[in-house]
Amino acid sequence: MREGVFPSSILVVAPHPDDETLGAGGMIAQAAAAGSAVHVALLTSGDGFRQDAERYYLALEVTPAEYMHLAYERQAETIRAMARLGVPAHQVHFLGFPDGGLDTLLLAAWDGEPWESPTTRARQVPYVNAYDPAQPYLGLALLEVLGRLTDQVRPALTIMPHPLDQHPDHWAAGAFATLAVARAASAGEPWAVQAQRWGYLVHWPAWPMPPAYRPDWPQMPPPQFSATGLTPWQEVALESRTVLDKREALMAYDSQVELIKPFLLAFARRSEVFHPDADLWLVNGRGRWLVPPMDRVTRWLKRDNVVRAVQLDWQPGGMRLEVRTAKPWQEAWRLRVSGHLLLAATVYDWWWPPAGKGEAPAGAEVTKGVTGAHVTWAEGWPASGGVMVGVQIWDGDRLIGRSPLRVVRWSGDGGGPSG
């Protein structure tokens, strides 16, 4: 995208009200002013933020009805914020799925029995103004709703949470948006084949710094990202008037300001940065993606991400996944592999050891070594197609490592993928 030239249609995907403004408020304002049709999709309405609800109602126990009332308040705040940025209300879409549950819907509650929100006690979209009300709280339902929205908007550019964002709802929201666009591309939709995907970052240790209003400072990506050789970020310069509009849009979120005002204002700077995401095509049957390390303070607090790289290899009769770690593999660790085939309804949620859930298919083998683990499994892989895949590492009930979910594609003539 050239400086000052915006695509004709843009879809901004956000997990909660205010994330769209934090990550892309300036881009939204300048694109709308330039004539782009900017749509905003809120996957949840913020009905799971316990600390905010307790402060809002001045109560230690908040009822399900109050959580839903707060969600309607946050929707109204979004409409006011988007009006400040030039986006009309009919282009703001509330999908109404559960706050605090997007990662569960993506990885575990994909189909079957709907998941129940621990705050609203809802098992389906309860909001009458939702884009598609009464949809069950299932990953497949969310993907289908988002697919209908993307087909309606046909965005040339989709802006979504970065796949390395540390918040589970953000991480999952980016994956849902990526999957919706990638599936449309696999189905041959012209708009999706040419579409761009940009990721914005909200939750990362010690970012942005300082946590204060600095309108004359540029936004800079965390230095760890450049250290791993990841593709360059795109910087969008913002006019001074746009920075003010973004600030006022952030302040429209009254329910959040008292709780996290310095954090909100730290995103109102003279530029915004986005990380372009693209499908990874296997070359000679192999593809690899890296995971940046945390900063020293985070590692000292033992909150580092132990995953450093993931490599996927096609081989006759199946796939081989290699996970490299920052420290020797521990006997207590558990590996989780998550995958979604693009051309089929197949979804994987495999654990090693399984411990009663996520059992791998018969014939799958896992080898654990000093620097990581290897997983080999046989499946009826098509000669061409793709999968969105990633890994997690758990130590007991604690998540200690996670890779981005990447769309990996391959092609071939009845055999394996070719470069």
N, C-alpha and C positions, 0 to 999 in steps of 0.2 A: 504494500500500500504506500503510495507516494505521499509526501508531506502535504497535509491539508486536503487530500482526496480520500473520500470515504465511500465504502460500498453502498449500493442502492438499498440493501436490506441487511439489517444487523439484528441478531438475537442475543441478548445478554441473559445468561442463566445464573441464578443465585440460589443458594440453599436457604437463606433466611432474609427477611426484610432488613435492609441496610447494606447487605453484602454487595449488591449491584452498584451502589454508590461508592462504597469503600474501594472496590476494585476497578470500577470503570466509569465513575460519575462524570469525569471530565470528558472522556471519549464519548459518552452518551450525549452530553450537552453539545459538543462541537459537531458531532455527526448529525444530530437532529437539526441544528441550525443550518447545516450545509444541505439539508434536504433528504437525508437518508431516512428510511422508514425503520425506526428503532423500536423493537419490541423487547419487553422484559418479562422473563418467566421466573416466578418465585416458587420453588419446589415445595417449600413449607411456608407457613405463616408465623413461625416463631412461637409455637405453642408448647415448647418443651424447655424453655430457659427458666429453670427453677429459681435461681437467685434474683432474676429480674422480676418474676411474678411475685416472689415474697416481698421484694421492695415495693413493687407497684401497689400491692394490696395491704402492705404493712401487716403481714400475717405469716406465721411459720407453716401453716397448713393452707394450701390453696386448693380449691375444689376443681374438678374437671370443667364445670361450667365457667369458672373464672379464667382458666387457661384458654378456653375458646373465646371468651370475651376479650382477653388480652390480644389474641390473634387477630380479631377484627380491628382492634385499635392499631395494631402494627400494619395491617393492610391499609388503613386510612392514612397512616404516616407515609407509607410508600407512595400512595397516590399524590400526596402533597409534595413529597420529595421529587417525584418524577415530573410533576408540573413545573417545578422550579428549573428542571433540566430540559424541559421542552418536549416531554413525552406525554401524549394524551392518555387519559384513563383507559380508553378502550384498547390501548396497546400494552397494558400492564395485565399480566395473566397470573392468577393465583391458582396453583395446582392443588394445594391443601393437603399434601402428604405429611407424615409425622416428623416434627422437629425432634432430633435426637435419634432417629431411626433409619435414616437413609442408607447408612452402611449395612444395617441389618437387612433391609429390603434388597439391597444389591447382592449380598453374599449368601444370605441364608433364607429369608422369607421371600423367595422368588415367586412361587406359586403354591397352590394348596390352601392351607389354613391362613387367613389374614393375620397379620401381626397386630397386637394391641398396644396403643400408645400408653406408657405408664403415667402420663400427665392428664390427657383428655379422656382416657379409657375408650377412645374411638377405635374401631377396626376398619373404618372406611372414611373417605373424605366427608367431613361433617358440615362444610361451609356452603351455604346456599349460593354464594357468588363465585364459587370455584369454576375453573375452566371446564371441568367435567365432574360434577358432583357425584357422590356416593360410590366412587371407585374404591375397590378394596385396597387395604394397605398391603400390597404385594409389589415386588420389584417389577414383575412383568406388566402389571397394570400401570405403574408409573412410566415405564418405558413406552408403552403403547400410547398413553396420553401425551407424553412429550413428543413421540413420533408424529402424532396428528398435528400438534402445534408447529413443529418444524416444517411439516408438509404445507401447512397453511402459510407460514411466514416465508418459507424457502430462503433462508438467510445465506447471503454470500459470505458472511463472516459470523461465526458463533463465538461469543466471548464467555468463558466459563471458569470455574475455579481451577487452579493449577493442580496437576496430578500429584504434586508433592506437598500440597497444603496439609498441615498437621492436624487439622480438625477433621474428624471422621465424616461429618456431614458434608463438608466442602470437598473432601477427597472423593466421596461417593457421588456428589452432585456433578462434578466434572466427568466422572466415569459414565453416568447416565447420559449426559449431553453428548459425550464422545460416541457412545454406543448408538444413540439415536441417529446422529449424522452418518456414522460409518455404515450402519445397516441400510440407510437410504441410498448411500453410494453403492453398496453391494447389490441393491435392487435395481441399479441403473438410473436412478433419478438424476437428471442432468445437473440440477442445482447443487446436489450433494457431492457429485463427482468433483466439481470445481470449488466447493466451499473451503474456506479457511477456518481453522480453529486456533483461537488464542486463549492462553491461560492467564488469569490474574491471581496474585498471591495475597492472602490476608493473614493467615496464621503460620508463622515461622518464628523460631526463637530469636529474640532481640531484633525484631524487624517490624515496622520501620523504626529507625532510630534517628533522633530521640523521640520518645512517645509524646510529642507536643506539636502544636501548630507552628509550622515553618513554611509559609506560603512561597517564600523566595528560594527554597531549596528544591533541587530535582529529586525525584524518586529514583533510587538505585536498587537493583536487585541484590539479594544477599551475595557476598563474595564467594561463598562456597559453591554456588551454581557454576560460575565460570571456571572454577578449579577442576571440574570434572570433564570439561570439553563439551558441555551441552551447547546446543545451538544458541546463537546470540538472541538477546531480548530485543523487542521492539519498543522504542521510547516514543510516546506521543506527547509533544509539547503542548502545554495548555496556556491560553491567554490569561492574563491577570483577572479579567472579568469571569472567566470560566472557573478559576480557582475559588473566587468568591461565591459563585453559584453552587459549586460543589460543597463548600463549607455550609452554606445555608441549607442545602439539601440534607446534609448529614445532621444538622441541628433540627430538622423537621422530625427526626425520630425521638420525640420527647420521652418515650418509655425507656430509651437507652442512654440518653445524655447524662443523667445523674449518675449512672453506674459506670459508664466507660467513656466519658467525654474526651479525656486526653488521647485515648486510643483512636477514637473516631477522627479527631482533628489531625492526627499525625499523617493521615492519608490525603489531606488537602494541600498538595504541593504543586509546583509549576510544571510537573510532568507526571505521566503514568507509564508504567512498564508492563509489557505483556510478553509471554513466552510462547512463540508459535509451536504448535503441536502438529505432527504429521504421522501418517501410518508408517510403520517400520516394515519394509519389504525384505524378506529373507534373501540373502545373497549366497548362492551355492548351498541353500538349505540352512543358513545360519543367520541369526540376528541377535544383537546384544544391546542392552541399555544399562546406563550407570545411575547410581544413586549418590548424591552429594552427601558428605559428612556434615554433622552439626558443628557449631562453634565449640571452642575449648570449654567454656563455662557449662554448656549443656552436656558435654561429655563428662565433665567432672561431676555433675549432678546425676550421672548415670541415666541420662535420658537420650542417649545417642541412638540413632537408627543403625542396627548392626548389619543391615543389608547394604552391600556395596555394588553389586552388579547381578544382572539376570541374563542368561543366555538361553535361547531356544534353538534347538536343532531338529530338523526333520530327518528321519531315517526310515528305511523300509519297514513298514508295519507300524509306525507310530512316531512319537515325539520324545525328545530328551530335553529336560529342563535342568539347567545348572544354576545354582544360587551360590554366590560368593559372599562371604561374611567378613566383617572387620576383625573378628576374633575367632579363636578356635570354637568349633561346634561343641555345645554342651549336651550332655546326655538328657537333661531335663527339657530341652527345647522341643517345641512342636512346630512342624512346617505345615502351612496352609497354602494350597494352590487354588486360585479362583480363575475361572474362565467362562467366556460367553462366545459361542460360535456365532459368526455373523450371518451365515446362510442357513441356519437351522435354529430350532428352539433349545438346543442343547446348552445346559449350564452346568459348570463344574464347581463343586465346593468340597475339596478333598483335604483331609488331615492325615498327618503321619506323626506319631501313632494315632489311629482314629478315635480312640476313647469314646466309642459309642456314637459318633456322628461324623458326617462327611467322609464316609468310607470310600476309598479309591476303588476303581474297577479291578476285576480279577486280572492278574498278570502284571499289575503295576509294581515296579521295584524302586526302592529308595536306598541310596548309598550315602552314608554320612561320613565326611572326611574332616580333616583339620581345617580346611579353608571354606567349608560350606557343605552343600548337599547336592546330589544328582537324583533326578526323578526320571524314570523311563516308563512309558506306558504305550500300549497298543490300542489304537482306536481306528474307526473307519474314516480316516481323514480324507476329504475330497482332494482331487488333483489340484484344484485351485480354490481359493477362498480366503478365510481369515478368522482370527480369534482375538478377543480382547482378554489379556491374561496378565496376572500379577501374582505376587507371593506375599505372605506374612510369616513372621516368626514370633512365637509366643513362648514365654517362660512362665509356666503355670497359667494364671489368669491375666498376666500382664503382657501387653503387646510391646515387643522390643525391637521390631523391625518390619518394614513394609516397603515394597517397591511401588512405583507408579503402575497403574493398569495401562498397558500399551496395546494399541491395535496392531497386530502382526498379520501381514498378508503374504501369500505365496501363490505361485502359478506353475503349471507344468502340464505335460502331455501324458496323463495317465499315471504319472509317477510322482516324484517329489517336486518341491518347488525349485524354480530356477532363478538365477539372478538377473 
